[in-house]
C-alpha cells in the first residue's frame, strides 16, 4: 500500500520528465497528452488526472524551471559574502556555472511557453521579481542592476534560442566585465 502511494506521489514528476523529453524530441507542436503518456508509459487518462491539458503541462514545466532557477541563484548567493553586491555577483556566478547547460530543453520550453499567455505570466513575474530585488539594493546607481540583469538575460536567451554559442575565450571577458559592474554596487 505504501509503495503504491509513493508511485502515485511520484507520478506528476514522471509526467513532467516525459513532457520535457517530448518537447526536446518533437518540439512544442509535438507536445501532446498522447505523446507524453507514451513517453511516461502511462495511459492518457493517467496524464490527464494530473495535468488536464497541454497548457497545464507547460505551466507546470515553467513553474518547475523557475523554481530551479531561484534555487540555483540562492545557492550562488550563499557562496558570496552578504552585502549590496551579493545578488548581482550571484547572478554573474550563476551564468558562469550554467551558461553551457542544456539549451535544447531550454529552447523547447521557451518556444512552448510562447504559446501560453499563462506561462508567459510566470516568466514576467520572475523578471519583475529580480528587477525589484536589484532595484532595492542600497548603494546601487539607478538602473545599474537592471542593465546587469538584462545583459545576463540576453546571454542566456541568445544561447537558448541558438543566436550564439560563445566560447570560453569570448564569454570570460564579458563575465569579468559584468562581475566588475556587480561588485561596484558596494562602492
For each residue, the residues with C-beta under 8 A, 3 or more apart:
1: 4 5
2: 5 6
3: 6 7
4: 1 7 8
5: 1 2 8 9
6: 2 3 9 10
7: 3 4 10 11
8: 4 5 11
9: 5 6
10: 6 7 13 14
11: 7 8 14 15 42 46 50
12: 15 16 50 51 60
13: 10 16 17
14: 10 11 17 18 40 42
15: 11 12 18 19 36 40 42 47 50 51 57
16: 12 13 19 20 57 60 61 64
17: 13 14 20 21 40
18: 14 15 21 22 36 37 39 40 42
19: 15 16 22 23 31 36 39 51 57 60 61
20: 16 17 23 24 61 105 108 109
21: 17 18 24 25 39
22: 18 19 25 26 30 31 32 35 36 39
23: 19 20 26 27 28 30 31 61 105 108 109 112
24: 20 21 104 105 108
25: 21 22 30
26: 22 23 29 30 31 35
27: 23 30 31 108 111 112
28: 23 31 108 111 112 114 115
29: 26
30: 22 23 25 26 27 35
31: 19 22 23 26 27 28 35 36 54 57 58 112
32: 22 35 36 54
33: 36 37 44 47 48 51 53 54 57
34: 37 38 44
35: 22 26 30 31 32 38 39
36: 15 18 19 22 31 32 33 39 40 47 57
37: 18 33 34 40 42 43 44 46 47
38: 34 35 41
39: 18 19 21 22 35 36
40: 14 15 17 18 36 37 46 47
41: 38
42: 11 14 15 18 37 46 47
43: 37 46 47
44: 33 34 37 47 48
45: 48 49
46: 11 37 40 42 43 49 50
47: 15 33 36 37 40 42 43 44 50 51
48: 33 44 45 51 52
49: 45 46
50: 11 12 15 46 47
51: 12 15 19 33 47 48 56 57 60
52: 48 56
53: 33 56 57
54: 31 32 33 57 58
55: 58 59 116 118 119
56: 51 52 53 59 60
57: 15 16 19 31 33 36 51 53 54 60 61
58: 31 54 55 61 62 109 112 113 115 116 119
59: 55 56 62 63 116 118 119 122
60: 12 16 19 51 56 57 63 64
61: 16 19 20 23 57 58 64 65 109 112 113
62: 58 59 65 66 109 113 116 119 122 123
63: 59 60 66 67 122
64: 16 60 61 67 68
65: 61 62 68 69 106 109
66: 62 63 69 70 122 123 126
67: 63 64 70 71
68: 64 65 71 72
69: 65 66 72 73 126
70: 66 67 73 74 126
71: 67 68 74 75
72: 68 69 75 76 94 97 98
73: 69 70 76 77 87 90 91 94
74: 70 71 77 78
75: 71 72 78 79
76: 72 73 79 80 90 91 93 94 97
77: 73 74 80 86 87 90
78: 74 75
79: 75 76 90 93
80: 76 77 85 86 89 90 93
81: 86
82: 86
83: 86 186
84: 137 138 139 140 185 186
85: 80 88 89 137 182 183 184 185 186
86: 77 80 81 82 83 89 90
87: 73 77 90 91 133 134 137 145
88: 85 91 92 134 137 140 145 148 181 182 183 185
89: 80 85 86 92 93 179 182 183
90: 73 76 77 79 80 86 87 93 94
91: 73 76 87 88 94 95 130 148 149 152 182
92: 88 89 95 96 148 152 175 178 179 182
93: 76 79 80 89 90 96 97
94: 72 73 76 90 91 97 98 152
95: 91 92 98 99 152 155 156 175 178
96: 92 93 99 175
97: 72 76 93 94
98: 72 94 95 101
99: 95 96 155 156 159 166 171
100:
101: 98 106
102: 105 106
103: 106 107 159 160 162
104: 24 107 108
105: 20 23 24 102 108 109
106: 65 101 102 103 109 110 156 160
107: 103 104 110 111 160 161 162
108: 20 23 24 27 28 104 105 111 112
109: 20 23 58 61 62 65 105 106 112 113
110: 106 107 113 114 157 160 161
111: 27 28 107 108 114 115
112: 23 27 28 31 58 61 108 109 115 116 119
113: 58 61 62 109 110 116 119 120 122 123
114: 28 110 111 119 120
115: 28 58 111 112
116: 55 58 59 62 112 113 119 120
117: 120 121
118: 55 59 121 122
119: 55 58 59 62 112 113 114 116 122 123
120: 113 114 116 117 123 124
121: 117 118 124 125
122: 59 62 63 66 113 118 119 125 126
123: 62 66 113 119 120 126 127
124: 120 121 127 128
125: 121 122 128 129
126: 66 69 70 122 123 129 130
127: 123 124 130 131 149 153
128: 124 125 131 132
129: 125 126 132 133
130: 91 126 127 133 134 149
131: 127 128 134 135 145 146 149
132: 128 129 135 136
133: 87 129 130 136 137
134: 87 88 130 131 137 140 145 146 148 149
135: 131 132 140 145 146
136: 132 133
137: 84 85 87 88 133 134 140 145 185
138: 84
139: 84 185 186 187
140: 84 88 134 135 137 144 145 185
141: 144
142:
143: 146 147
144: 140 141 147 148 181 184 185
145: 87 88 131 134 135 137 140 148 149 185
146: 131 134 135 143 149 150
147: 143 144 150 151 181
148: 88 91 92 134 144 145 151 152 178 181 182
149: 91 127 130 131 134 145 146 152 153
150: 146 147 153 154
151: 147 148 154 155 178
152: 91 92 94 95 148 149 155 156 178
153: 127 149 150 156 157
154: 150 151 157 158
155: 95 99 151 152 158 159 166 171 174
156: 95 99 106 152 153 159 160
157: 110 153 154 160 161 163
158: 154 155 161 163 164
159: 99 103 155 156 162 163 164 165 166
160: 103 106 107 110 156 157
161: 107 110 157 158
162: 103 107 159 165
163: 157 158 159
164: 158 159
165: 159 162
166: 99 155 159 170 171 174
167: 170 171
168: 171 172
169: 172
170: 166 167 173 174
171: 99 155 166 167 168 174 175
172: 168 169 175 176
173: 170 176 177
174: 155 166 170 171 177 178
175: 92 95 96 171 172 178 179
176: 172 173 179 180
177: 173 174 180 181
178: 92 95 148 151 152 174 175 181 182
179: 89 92 175 176 182 183
180: 176 177 183 184
181: 88 144 147 148 177 178 184
182: 85 88 89 91 92 148 178 179 185
183: 85 88 89 179 180 186
184: 85 144 180 181 187
185: 84 85 88 137 139 140 144 145 182
186: 83 84 85 139 183
187: 139 184
